[in-house]
Amino acid sequence: MAFIVRHDERVELRQLTYVEAVARHGGFTRAAERLHVAQSAVSAQIRSLEAELGVALFARTTRRVALTPAGELFVARARRVLAELDGARLELGEITAVVTGRVTVGATAVLGRYDLPAALARFHDQFPGIALRLRSGLVTGLLGALDGGELDLVIGPVHSDLPPRFDALPLAEEQLVLALPPGHPLEGPGRITLGELRDESFVCLPEGSGLRWILDDAARTAGFTPRVPFETHSPQSIRELVAAGLGVALLARSVAESDQGPAIVVRALHSAPSHPPIGVIHHRDRPLTPAAQAFRHVLSTGRP
């Protein structure tokens, strides 16, 4: 059954509340008493709602008030809406009540288009009494620290094989590109296939890192095993080693095209391997503190 509401009308929250109360208490008089409003106000609002919807929600007799089939459908949906609003009020109340506390956050160097410094500034402005500690590293190590209770949240790539004990909220997208040293023979316009790099030396993060897994898997699909004579600890240092002519690399576009760092050549790849989205991760088995909930909320409202 469809409800038709004219475009110049709107269903009000109090109308949902009144309909639900009448259905729950079995009559207009009792509902009005529980709501502490006049019965005439309840009756008028429900008549107005029925006119807007174009259907009767209640079958009225001198002895009883009963929901019509349309009313049963409407009340079920109204209760879901009211429950969601109650939940939102509760969560927002917990967040706004936070005035002190501490949040320890781990963040990777690659965050795509997500502006973490701006989010940190917003959080400090809104919650100046909460101490915030920031720790950097590779996502594998940070997830280990999250497992061990050393961190409240991790901000970084959310890989498809993220263990189910973690939950993630996406914040931004990221892409992978090819980084070449200036003057490299493959420098030029257009896209390049990964297979054309089978004879190149690669610079990458250590084995066990997400980027190394992506490189190995993509090269395997292209029919070769990459040679990685140079391993380093961060995406920024990958860029530095590539700029020095020590190899080529897969890099996040945000790192490769950043104004920070030495000059490199950036080329797009045909069928480029996917970079996982950037997200904020927490441990499902460890409830977030009110301070950590507040920080996660600020992060989510700052998504690009």
Buried (B, 14 or more C-beta within 10 A) or exposed (E): EEBEEEEEEEBEEBBBBBBBBBBEBEBBBBBBBEBEBEBEEBBEBBEBBBEBBEBBBBEEEEEEBEBBEBBEBBBEEBBEBBEEEEEEEEEEEEBEEBEEBEBBBBBBBBBBEBBBEEBBEBBEEBBEEBEBEEBEBBBBBBBBBBBEEEBBBBBBBBBEEBEEEBEBBBBBBBBBBBBBBEEBEEEEEEEBEBBEBBEBBBBBBEEEBBBBBBBBEBBEEBEEEBEBEBBBEBBBBBBBBBBEEBBBBBBBBBBBEEEEBEEBBEBBBEEBBEBBBBBBBBBEEEEBBBBBBBBBBBBBEBBE
